């Protein structure tokens, strides 16, 4: 399935840890075959799209701390 042609017909979801008074956040939307990822600060850019397996692998790695070094000073 080509996720680039799947319509964006759901609702965007943002982290509960995002600032409640702003719409500058990374958002996700469930789409057929995967998930779309959007930066609300850049509505001019097309959302990135990932399969469920790709997002699951990323979340698993993030929960395991594999990317924590990217947040260091």
N, CA, C and O atoms as a Maestro MAE file, in Angstrom:
{
 s_m_m2io_version
 :::
 2.0.0
}

f_m_ct {
 s_m_title
 :::
 protein
 m_atom[292] {
  # First column is atom index #
  i_m_mmod_type
  r_m_x_coord
  r_m_y_coord
  r_m_z_coord
  i_m_residue_number
  s_m_chain_name
  s_m_pdb_residue_name
  s_m_pdb_atom_name
  i_m_atomic_number
  :::
  1 25 0.837 -1.182 0.000 1 A "UNK " " N  " 7
  2 3 0.000 0.000 0.000 1 A "UNK " " CA " 6
  3 2 0.885 1.250 0.000 1 A "UNK " " C  " 6
  4 15 1.845 1.341 0.765 1 A "UNK " " O  " 8
  5 25 0.560 2.182 -0.840 2 A "UNK " " N  " 7
  6 3 1.287 3.451 -0.911 2 A "UNK " " CA " 6
  7 2 0.641 4.440 0.061 2 A "UNK " " C  " 6
  8 15 -0.420 4.996 -0.224 2 A "UNK " " O  " 8
  9 25 1.280 4.653 1.198 3 A "UNK " " N  " 7
  10 3 0.703 5.524 2.220 3 A "UNK " " CA " 6
  11 2 0.623 6.984 1.786 3 A "UNK " " C  " 6
  12 15 -0.137 7.756 2.370 3 A "UNK " " O  " 8
  13 25 1.393 7.375 0.774 4 A "UNK " " N  " 7
  14 3 1.377 8.780 0.331 4 A "UNK " " CA " 6
  15 2 0.054 9.184 -0.289 4 A "UNK " " C  " 6
  16 15 -0.262 10.371 -0.359 4 A "UNK " " O  " 8
  17 25 -0.722 8.208 -0.739 5 A "UNK " " N  " 7
  18 3 -1.996 8.543 -1.380 5 A "UNK " " CA " 6
  19 2 -3.197 8.287 -0.477 5 A "UNK " " C  " 6
  20 15 -4.333 8.550 -0.871 5 A "UNK " " O  " 8
  21 25 -2.960 7.780 0.726 6 A "UNK " " N  " 7
  22 3 -4.054 7.525 1.661 6 A "UNK " " CA " 6
  23 2 -4.584 8.867 2.167 6 A "UNK " " C  " 6
  24 15 -3.805 9.707 2.618 6 A "UNK " " O  " 8
  25 25 -5.897 9.076 2.096 7 A "UNK " " N  " 7
  26 3 -6.443 10.364 2.542 7 A "UNK " " CA " 6
  27 2 -6.258 10.598 4.039 7 A "UNK " " C  " 6
  28 15 -6.258 9.665 4.842 7 A "UNK " " O  " 8
  29 25 -6.104 11.867 4.381 8 A "UNK " " N  " 7
  30 3 -6.014 12.275 5.784 8 A "UNK " " CA " 6
  31 2 -7.417 12.664 6.233 8 A "UNK " " C  " 6
  32 15 -7.810 13.828 6.146 8 A "UNK " " O  " 8
  33 25 -8.156 11.691 6.708 9 A "UNK " " N  " 7
  34 3 -9.560 11.953 7.031 9 A "UNK " " CA " 6
  35 2 -9.880 11.801 8.517 9 A "UNK " " C  " 6
  36 15 -11.040 11.900 8.916 9 A "UNK " " O  " 8
  37 25 -8.864 11.564 9.327 10 A "UNK " " N  " 7
  38 3 -9.103 11.405 10.761 10 A "UNK " " CA " 6
  39 2 -8.857 12.688 11.516 10 A "UNK " " C  " 6
  40 15 -8.838 13.776 10.941 10 A "UNK " " O  " 8
  41 25 -8.668 12.542 12.816 11 A "UNK " " N  " 7
  42 3 -8.368 13.695 13.656 11 A "UNK " " CA " 6
  43 2 -6.916 13.637 14.101 11 A "UNK " " C  " 6
  44 15 -6.396 12.564 14.407 11 A "UNK " " O  " 8
  45 25 -6.259 14.802 14.136 12 A "UNK " " N  " 7
  46 3 -4.899 14.875 14.633 12 A "UNK " " CA " 6
  47 2 -4.915 14.706 16.147 12 A "UNK " " C  " 6
  48 15 -5.805 15.215 16.828 12 A "UNK " " O  " 8
  49 25 -3.924 13.986 16.665 13 A "UNK " " N  " 7
  50 3 -3.766 13.767 18.102 13 A "UNK " " CA " 6
  51 2 -2.407 14.332 18.495 13 A "UNK " " C  " 6
  52 15 -1.403 14.077 17.831 13 A "UNK " " O  " 8
  53 25 -2.386 15.105 19.587 14 A "UNK " " N  " 7
  54 3 -1.106 15.622 20.067 14 A "UNK " " CA " 6
  55 2 -0.885 15.133 21.488 14 A "UNK " " C  " 6
  56 15 -1.825 14.737 22.178 14 A "UNK " " O  " 8
  57 25 0.340 15.165 21.905 15 A "UNK " " N  " 7
  58 3 0.704 14.721 23.239 15 A "UNK " " CA " 6
  59 2 0.015 15.562 24.302 15 A "UNK " " C  " 6
  60 15 -0.146 16.773 24.152 15 A "UNK " " O  " 8
  61 25 -0.387 14.900 25.374 16 A "UNK " " N  " 7
  62 3 -0.965 15.631 26.505 16 A "UNK " " CA " 6
  63 2 0.094 16.497 27.185 16 A "UNK " " C  " 6
  64 15 -0.238 17.379 27.976 16 A "UNK " " O  " 8
  65 25 1.370 16.245 26.876 17 A "UNK " " N  " 7
  66 3 2.456 17.044 27.443 17 A "UNK " " CA " 6
  67 2 2.753 18.293 26.626 17 A "UNK " " C  " 6
  68 15 3.582 19.110 27.028 17 A "UNK " " O  " 8
  69 25 2.086 18.454 25.482 18 A "UNK " " N  " 7
  70 3 2.251 19.669 24.676 18 A "UNK " " CA " 6
  71 2 1.644 20.843 25.418 18 A "UNK " " C  " 6
  72 15 0.732 20.681 26.229 18 A "UNK " " O  " 8
  73 25 2.156 22.014 25.133 19 A "UNK " " N  " 7
  74 3 1.632 23.212 25.777 19 A "UNK " " CA " 6
  75 2 0.151 23.384 25.427 19 A "UNK " " C  " 6
  76 15 -0.212 23.372 24.251 19 A "UNK " " O  " 8
  77 25 -0.695 23.542 26.430 20 A "UNK " " N  " 7
  78 3 -2.133 23.641 26.159 20 A "UNK " " CA " 6
  79 2 -2.549 24.944 25.480 20 A "UNK " " C  " 6
  80 15 -3.630 25.017 24.896 20 A "UNK " " O  " 8
  81 25 -1.708 25.968 25.547 21 A "UNK " " N  " 7
  82 3 -2.070 27.275 25.013 21 A "UNK " " CA " 6
  83 2 -1.499 27.554 23.632 21 A "UNK " " C  " 6
  84 15 -1.547 28.689 23.159 21 A "UNK " " O  " 8
  85 25 -0.964 26.540 22.987 22 A "UNK " " N  " 7
  86 3 -0.369 26.743 21.672 22 A "UNK " " CA " 6
  87 2 -0.637 25.531 20.794 22 A "UNK " " C  " 6
  88 15 -0.909 24.437 21.290 22 A "UNK " " O  " 8
  89 25 -0.559 25.732 19.512 23 A "UNK " " N  " 7
  90 3 -0.747 24.634 18.571 23 A "UNK " " CA " 6
  91 2 0.578 24.305 17.891 23 A "UNK " " C  " 6
  92 15 0.585 23.837 16.753 23 A "UNK " " O  " 8
  93 25 1.689 24.542 18.568 24 A "UNK " " N  " 7
  94 3 2.994 24.219 18.009 24 A "UNK " " CA " 6
  95 2 3.428 22.880 18.579 24 A "UNK " " C  " 6
  96 15 4.031 22.803 19.649 24 A "UNK " " O  " 8
  97 25 3.109 21.840 17.845 25 A "UNK " " N  " 7
  98 3 3.384 20.502 18.349 25 A "UNK " " CA " 6
  99 2 3.496 19.514 17.194 25 A "UNK " " C  " 6
  100 15 3.135 19.809 16.054 25 A "UNK " " O  " 8
  101 25 3.995 18.359 17.520 26 A "UNK " " N  " 7
  102 3 3.988 17.243 16.593 26 A "UNK " " CA " 6
  103 2 2.671 16.505 16.820 26 A "UNK " " C  " 6
  104 15 2.295 16.212 17.955 26 A "UNK " " O  " 8
  105 25 1.985 16.213 15.730 27 A "UNK " " N  " 7
  106 3 0.683 15.558 15.834 27 A "UNK " " CA " 6
  107 2 0.696 14.270 15.019 27 A "UNK " " C  " 6
  108 15 1.448 14.137 14.053 27 A "UNK " " O  " 8
  109 25 -0.140 13.332 15.419 28 A "UNK " " N  " 7
  110 3 -0.277 12.074 14.707 28 A "UNK " " CA " 6
  111 2 -1.735 11.835 14.347 28 A "UNK " " C  " 6
  112 15 -2.645 12.280 15.047 28 A "UNK " " O  " 8
  113 25 -1.939 11.123 13.238 29 A "UNK " " N  " 7
  114 3 -3.280 10.759 12.800 29 A "UNK " " CA " 6
  115 2 -3.252 9.320 12.300 29 A "UNK " " C  " 6
  116 15 -2.390 8.951 11.502 29 A "UNK " " O  " 8
  117 25 -4.181 8.523 12.764 30 A "UNK " " N  " 7
  118 3 -4.308 7.155 12.258 30 A "UNK " " CA " 6
  119 2 -4.874 7.215 10.837 30 A "UNK " " C  " 6
  120 15 -5.888 7.866 10.586 30 A "UNK " " O  " 8
  121 25 -4.201 6.525 9.917 31 A "UNK " " N  " 7
  122 3 -4.672 6.430 8.535 31 A "UNK " " CA " 6
  123 2 -4.693 4.957 8.149 31 A "UNK " " C  " 6
  124 15 -4.098 4.125 8.835 31 A "UNK " " O  " 8
  125 25 -5.364 4.635 7.070 32 A "UNK " " N  " 7
  126 3 -5.381 3.252 6.597 32 A "UNK " " CA " 6
  127 2 -3.958 2.782 6.342 32 A "UNK " " C  " 6
  128 15 -3.241 3.380 5.540 32 A "UNK " " O  " 8
  129 25 -3.545 1.721 7.013 33 A "UNK " " N  " 7
  130 3 -2.226 1.155 6.805 33 A "UNK " " CA " 6
  131 2 -1.122 1.762 7.645 33 A "UNK " " C  " 6
  132 15 0.017 1.300 7.585 33 A "UNK " " O  " 8
  133 25 -1.432 2.795 8.433 34 A "UNK " " N  " 7
  134 3 -0.364 3.383 9.218 34 A "UNK " " CA " 6
  135 2 -0.757 4.631 9.974 34 A "UNK " " C  " 6
  136 15 -1.881 4.764 10.459 34 A "UNK " " O  " 8
  137 25 0.202 5.550 10.063 35 A "UNK " " N  " 7
  138 3 0.040 6.768 10.841 35 A "UNK " " CA " 6
  139 2 0.687 7.922 10.081 35 A "UNK " " C  " 6
  140 15 1.758 7.769 9.494 35 A "UNK " " O  " 8
  141 25 0.028 9.074 10.098 36 A "UNK " " N  " 7
  142 3 0.611 10.294 9.538 36 A "UNK " " CA " 6
  143 2 1.164 11.119 10.688 36 A "UNK " " C  " 6
  144 15 0.588 11.140 11.776 36 A "UNK " " O  " 8
  145 25 2.281 11.800 10.449 37 A "UNK " " N  " 7
  146 3 2.944 12.626 11.457 37 A "UNK " " CA " 6
  147 2 3.095 14.021 10.886 37 A "UNK " " C  " 6
  148 15 3.556 14.189 9.757 37 A "UNK " " O  " 8
  149 25 2.709 15.020 11.658 38 A "UNK " " N  " 7
  150 3 2.619 16.388 11.171 38 A "UNK " " CA " 6
  151 2 3.260 17.346 12.172 38 A "UNK " " C  " 6
  152 15 3.205 17.111 13.379 38 A "UNK " " O  " 8
  153 25 3.861 18.411 11.683 39 A "UNK " " N  " 7
  154 3 4.375 19.489 12.518 39 A "UNK " " CA " 6
  155 2 3.411 20.659 12.359 39 A "UNK " " C  " 6
  156 15 3.363 21.283 11.299 39 A "UNK " " O  " 8
  157 25 2.656 20.955 13.385 40 A "UNK " " N  " 7
  158 3 1.621 21.984 13.265 40 A "UNK " " CA " 6
  159 2 2.187 23.369 12.955 40 A "UNK " " C  " 6
  160 15 1.461 24.237 12.471 40 A "UNK " " O  " 8
  161 25 3.482 23.585 13.229 41 A "UNK " " N  " 7
  162 3 4.099 24.880 12.910 41 A "UNK " " CA " 6
  163 2 4.342 25.035 11.411 41 A "UNK " " C  " 6
  164 15 4.544 26.149 10.928 41 A "UNK " " O  " 8
  165 25 4.323 23.938 10.681 42 A "UNK " " N  " 7
  166 3 4.620 23.972 9.246 42 A "UNK " " CA " 6
  167 2 3.484 23.339 8.432 42 A "UNK " " C  " 6
  168 15 3.678 22.286 7.823 42 A "UNK " " O  " 8
  169 25 2.310 23.965 8.416 43 A "UNK " " N  " 7
  170 3 1.192 23.392 7.666 43 A "UNK " " CA " 6
  171 2 1.429 23.348 6.158 43 A "UNK " " C  " 6
  172 15 0.684 22.696 5.426 43 A "UNK " " O  " 8
  173 25 2.476 24.049 5.696 44 A "UNK " " N  " 7
  174 3 2.803 24.046 4.275 44 A "UNK " " CA " 6
  175 2 3.504 22.761 3.846 44 A "UNK " " C  " 6
  176 15 3.597 22.481 2.651 44 A "UNK " " O  " 8
  177 25 3.998 21.977 4.800 45 A "UNK " " N  " 7
  178 3 4.691 20.726 4.489 45 A "UNK " " CA " 6
  179 2 3.741 19.539 4.570 45 A "UNK " " C  " 6
  180 15 2.867 19.490 5.436 45 A "UNK " " O  " 8
  181 25 3.915 18.602 3.681 46 A "UNK " " N  " 7
  182 3 3.097 17.388 3.704 46 A "UNK " " CA " 6
  183 2 3.471 16.545 4.921 46 A "UNK " " C  " 6
  184 15 4.647 16.463 5.277 46 A "UNK " " O  " 8
  185 25 2.496 15.927 5.554 47 A "UNK " " N  " 7
  186 3 2.795 15.069 6.693 47 A "UNK " " CA " 6
  187 2 3.642 13.866 6.271 47 A "UNK " " C  " 6
  188 15 3.533 13.378 5.146 47 A "UNK " " O  " 8
  189 25 4.473 13.408 7.178 48 A "UNK " " N  " 7
  190 3 5.207 12.160 6.973 48 A "UNK " " CA " 6
  191 2 4.259 11.019 7.277 48 A "UNK " " C  " 6
  192 15 3.356 11.157 8.103 48 A "UNK " " O  " 8
  193 25 4.461 9.884 6.608 49 A "UNK " " N  " 7
  194 3 3.567 8.736 6.807 49 A "UNK " " CA " 6
  195 2 4.402 7.491 7.066 49 A "UNK " " C  " 6
  196 15 5.397 7.235 6.389 49 A "UNK " " O  " 8
  197 25 3.974 6.726 8.058 50 A "UNK " " N  " 7
  198 3 4.696 5.519 8.450 50 A "UNK " " CA " 6
  199 2 3.725 4.360 8.612 50 A "UNK " " C  " 6
  200 15 2.570 4.547 8.996 50 A "UNK " " O  " 8
  201 25 4.207 3.168 8.315 51 A "UNK " " N  " 7
  202 3 3.391 1.988 8.551 51 A "UNK " " CA " 6
  203 2 3.274 1.768 10.055 51 A "UNK " " C  " 6
  204 15 4.030 2.343 10.837 51 A "UNK " " O  " 8
  205 25 2.329 0.938 10.445 52 A "UNK " " N  " 7
  206 3 2.176 0.617 11.868 52 A "UNK " " CA " 6
  207 2 3.453 -0.034 12.408 52 A "UNK " " C  " 6
  208 15 3.868 0.244 13.534 52 A "UNK " " O  " 8
  209 25 4.067 -0.893 11.606 53 A "UNK " " N  " 7
  210 3 5.293 -1.574 12.038 53 A "UNK " " CA " 6
  211 2 6.432 -0.578 12.237 53 A "UNK " " C  " 6
  212 15 7.200 -0.699 13.191 53 A "UNK " " O  " 8
  213 25 6.547 0.399 11.348 54 A "UNK " " N  " 7
  214 3 7.596 1.410 11.484 54 A "UNK " " CA " 6
  215 2 7.395 2.247 12.742 54 A "UNK " " C  " 6
  216 15 8.349 2.506 13.475 54 A "UNK " " O  " 8
  217 25 6.166 2.668 12.992 55 A "UNK " " N  " 7
  218 3 5.903 3.463 14.185 55 A "UNK " " CA " 6
  219 2 6.109 2.628 15.444 55 A "UNK " " C  " 6
  220 15 6.645 3.128 16.433 55 A "UNK " " O  " 8
  221 25 5.692 1.367 15.423 56 A "UNK " " N  " 7
  222 3 5.882 0.487 16.581 56 A "UNK " " CA " 6
  223 2 7.369 0.309 16.886 56 A "UNK " " C  " 6
  224 15 7.764 0.330 18.051 56 A "UNK " " O  " 8
  225 25 8.191 0.137 15.861 57 A "UNK " " N  " 7
  226 3 9.635 -0.012 16.067 57 A "UNK " " CA " 6
  227 2 10.226 1.257 16.667 57 A "UNK " " C  " 6
  228 15 11.063 1.186 17.566 57 A "UNK " " O  " 8
  229 25 9.796 2.421 16.176 58 A "UNK " " N  " 7
  230 3 10.285 3.687 16.718 58 A "UNK " " CA " 6
  231 2 9.872 3.855 18.176 58 A "UNK " " C  " 6
  232 15 10.700 4.204 19.017 58 A "UNK " " O  " 8
  233 25 8.602 3.611 18.481 59 A "UNK " " N  " 7
  234 3 8.129 3.769 19.862 59 A "UNK " " CA " 6
  235 2 8.839 2.808 20.809 59 A "UNK " " C  " 6
  236 15 9.186 3.179 21.930 59 A "UNK " " O  " 8
  237 25 9.051 1.590 20.365 60 A "UNK " " N  " 7
  238 3 9.765 0.615 21.194 60 A "UNK " " CA " 6
  239 2 11.183 1.116 21.499 60 A "UNK " " C  " 6
  240 15 11.635 1.054 22.642 60 A "UNK " " O  " 8
  241 25 11.871 1.607 20.482 61 A "UNK " " N  " 7
  242 3 13.234 2.117 20.670 61 A "UNK " " CA " 6
  243 2 13.237 3.351 21.570 61 A "UNK " " C  " 6
  244 15 14.114 3.496 22.420 61 A "UNK " " O  " 8
  245 25 12.259 4.239 21.386 62 A "UNK " " N  " 7
  246 3 12.192 5.445 22.221 62 A "UNK " " CA " 6
  247 2 11.945 5.079 23.676 62 A "UNK " " C  " 6
  248 15 12.568 5.648 24.573 62 A "UNK " " O  " 8
  249 25 11.046 4.139 23.916 63 A "UNK " " N  " 7
  250 3 10.769 3.708 25.284 63 A "UNK " " CA " 6
  251 2 11.985 3.041 25.922 63 A "UNK " " C  " 6
  252 15 12.151 3.086 27.141 63 A "UNK " " O  " 8
  253 25 12.825 2.431 25.111 64 A "UNK " " N  " 7
  254 3 14.036 1.768 25.611 64 A "UNK " " CA " 6
  255 2 15.172 2.764 25.812 64 A "UNK " " C  " 6
  256 15 16.245 2.385 26.281 64 A "UNK " " O  " 8
  257 25 14.952 4.042 25.462 65 A "UNK " " N  " 7
  258 3 15.967 5.063 25.684 65 A "UNK " " CA " 6
  259 2 17.000 5.211 24.582 65 A "UNK " " C  " 6
  260 15 18.000 5.902 24.773 65 A "UNK " " O  " 8
  261 25 16.785 4.581 23.434 66 A "UNK " " N  " 7
  262 3 17.783 4.616 22.355 66 A "UNK " " CA " 6
  263 2 18.056 6.015 21.804 66 A "UNK " " C  " 6
  264 15 19.103 6.240 21.196 66 A "UNK " " O  " 8
  265 25 17.144 6.949 22.003 67 A "UNK " " N  " 7
  266 3 17.322 8.291 21.441 67 A "UNK " " CA " 6
  267 2 17.571 9.344 22.511 67 A "UNK " " C  " 6
  268 15 17.664 10.531 22.197 67 A "UNK " " O  " 8
  269 25 17.676 8.939 23.743 68 A "UNK " " N  " 7
  270 3 17.844 9.889 24.845 68 A "UNK " " CA " 6
  271 2 19.077 10.784 24.654 68 A "UNK " " C  " 6
  272 15 19.058 11.950 25.047 68 A "UNK " " O  " 8
  273 25 20.137 10.250 24.059 69 A "UNK " " N  " 7
  274 3 21.358 11.043 23.869 69 A "UNK " " CA " 6
  275 2 21.127 12.244 22.947 69 A "UNK " " C  " 6
  276 15 21.905 13.198 22.975 69 A "UNK " " O  " 8
  277 25 20.085 12.209 22.141 70 A "UNK " " N  " 7
  278 3 19.802 13.322 21.231 70 A "UNK " " CA " 6
  279 2 19.269 14.544 21.989 70 A "UNK " " C  " 6
  280 15 19.269 15.650 21.450 70 A "UNK " " O  " 8
  281 25 18.822 14.357 23.213 71 A "UNK " " N  " 7
  282 3 18.270 15.454 24.006 71 A "UNK " " CA " 6
  283 2 19.296 16.080 24.939 71 A "UNK " " C  " 6
  284 15 18.991 17.046 25.637 71 A "UNK " " O  " 8
  285 25 20.477 15.552 24.956 72 A "UNK " " N  " 7
  286 3 21.526 16.068 25.849 72 A "UNK " " CA " 6
  287 2 22.050 17.403 25.330 72 A "UNK " " C  " 6
  288 15 22.213 17.606 24.127 72 A "UNK " " O  " 8
  289 25 22.312 18.313 26.285 73 A "UNK " " N  " 7
  290 3 22.847 19.647 26.070 73 A "UNK " " CA " 6
  291 2 23.532 19.878 24.812 73 A "UNK " " C  " 6
  292 15 24.010 20.985 24.563 73 A "UNK " " O  " 8
  :::
 }
 m_bond[291] {
  # First column is bond index #
  i_m_from
  i_m_to
  i_m_order
  :::
  1 1 2 1
  2 2 3 1
  3 3 4 2
  4 3 5 1
  5 5 6 1
  6 6 7 1
  7 7 8 2
  8 7 9 1
  9 9 10 1
  10 10 11 1
  11 11 12 2
  12 11 13 1
  13 13 14 1
  14 14 15 1
  15 15 16 2
  16 15 17 1
  17 17 18 1
  18 18 19 1
  19 19 20 2
  20 19 21 1
  21 21 22 1
  22 22 23 1
  23 23 24 2
  24 23 25 1
  25 25 26 1
  26 26 27 1
  27 27 28 2
  28 27 29 1
  29 29 30 1
  30 30 31 1
  31 31 32 2
  32 31 33 1
  33 33 34 1
  34 34 35 1
  35 35 36 2
  36 35 37 1
  37 37 38 1
  38 38 39 1
  39 39 40 2
  40 39 41 1
  41 41 42 1
  42 42 43 1
  43 43 44 2
  44 43 45 1
  45 45 46 1
  46 46 47 1
  47 47 48 2
  48 47 49 1
  49 49 50 1
  50 50 51 1
  51 51 52 2
  52 51 53 1
  53 53 54 1
  54 54 55 1
  55 55 56 2
  56 55 57 1
  57 57 58 1
  58 58 59 1
  59 59 60 2
  60 59 61 1
  61 61 62 1
  62 62 63 1
  63 63 64 2
  64 63 65 1
  65 65 66 1
  66 66 67 1
  67 67 68 2
  68 67 69 1
  69 69 70 1
  70 70 71 1
  71 71 72 2
  72 71 73 1
  73 73 74 1
  74 74 75 1
  75 75 76 2
  76 75 77 1
  77 77 78 1
  78 78 79 1
  79 79 80 2
  80 79 81 1
  81 81 82 1
  82 82 83 1
  83 83 84 2
  84 83 85 1
  85 85 86 1
  86 86 87 1
  87 87 88 2
  88 87 89 1
  89 89 90 1
  90 90 91 1
  91 91 92 2
  92 91 93 1
  93 93 94 1
  94 94 95 1
  95 95 96 2
  96 95 97 1
  97 97 98 1
  98 98 99 1
  99 99 100 2
  100 99 101 1
  101 101 102 1
  102 102 103 1
  103 103 104 2
  104 103 105 1
  105 105 106 1
  106 106 107 1
  107 107 108 2
  108 107 109 1
  109 109 110 1
  110 110 111 1
  111 111 112 2
  112 111 113 1
  113 113 114 1
  114 114 115 1
  115 115 116 2
  116 115 117 1
  117 117 118 1
  118 118 119 1
  119 119 120 2
  120 119 121 1
  121 121 122 1
  122 122 123 1
  123 123 124 2
  124 123 125 1
  125 125 126 1
  126 126 127 1
  127 127 128 2
  128 127 129 1
  129 129 130 1
  130 130 131 1
  131 131 132 2
  132 131 133 1
  133 133 134 1
  134 134 135 1
  135 135 136 2
  136 135 137 1
  137 137 138 1
  138 138 139 1
  139 139 140 2
  140 139 141 1
  141 141 142 1
  142 142 143 1
  143 143 144 2
  144 143 145 1
  145 145 146 1
  146 146 147 1
  147 147 148 2
  148 147 149 1
  149 149 150 1
  150 150 151 1
  151 151 152 2
  152 151 153 1
  153 153 154 1
  154 154 155 1
  155 155 156 2
  156 155 157 1
  157 157 158 1
  158 158 159 1
  159 159 160 2
  160 159 161 1
  161 161 162 1
  162 162 163 1
  163 163 164 2
  164 163 165 1
  165 165 166 1
  166 166 167 1
  167 167 168 2
  168 167 169 1
  169 169 170 1
  170 170 171 1
  171 171 172 2
  172 171 173 1
  173 173 174 1
  174 174 175 1
  175 175 176 2
  176 175 177 1
  177 177 178 1
  178 178 179 1
  179 179 180 2
  180 179 181 1
  181 181 182 1
  182 182 183 1
  183 183 184 2
  184 183 185 1
  185 185 186 1
  186 186 187 1
  187 187 188 2
  188 187 189 1
  189 189 190 1
  190 190 191 1
  191 191 192 2
  192 191 193 1
  193 193 194 1
  194 194 195 1
  195 195 196 2
  196 195 197 1
  197 197 198 1
  198 198 199 1
  199 199 200 2
  200 199 201 1
  201 201 202 1
  202 202 203 1
  203 203 204 2
  204 203 205 1
  205 205 206 1
  206 206 207 1
  207 207 208 2
  208 207 209 1
  209 209 210 1
  210 210 211 1
  211 211 212 2
  212 211 213 1
  213 213 214 1
  214 214 215 1
  215 215 216 2
  216 215 217 1
  217 217 218 1
  218 218 219 1
  219 219 220 2
  220 219 221 1
  221 221 222 1
  222 222 223 1
  223 223 224 2
  224 223 225 1
  225 225 226 1
  226 226 227 1
  227 227 228 2
  228 227 229 1
  229 229 230 1
  230 230 231 1
  231 231 232 2
  232 231 233 1
  233 233 234 1
  234 234 235 1
  235 235 236 2
  236 235 237 1
  237 237 238 1
  238 238 239 1
  239 239 240 2
  240 239 241 1
  241 241 242 1
  242 242 243 1
  243 243 244 2
  244 243 245 1
  245 245 246 1
  246 246 247 1
  247 247 248 2
  248 247 249 1
  249 249 250 1
  250 250 251 1
  251 251 252 2
  252 251 253 1
  253 253 254 1
  254 254 255 1
  255 255 256 2
  256 255 257 1
  257 257 258 1
  258 258 259 1
  259 259 260 2
  260 259 261 1
  261 261 262 1
  262 262 263 1
  263 263 264 2
  264 263 265 1
  265 265 266 1
  266 266 267 1
  267 267 268 2
  268 267 269 1
  269 269 270 1
  270 270 271 1
  271 271 272 2
  272 271 273 1
  273 273 274 1
  274 274 275 1
  275 275 276 2
  276 275 277 1
  277 277 278 1
  278 278 279 1
  279 279 280 2
  280 279 281 1
  281 281 282 1
  282 282 283 1
  283 283 284 2
  284 283 285 1
  285 285 286 1
  286 286 287 1
  287 287 288 2
  288 287 289 1
  289 289 290 1
  290 290 291 1
  291 291 292 2
  :::
 }
}
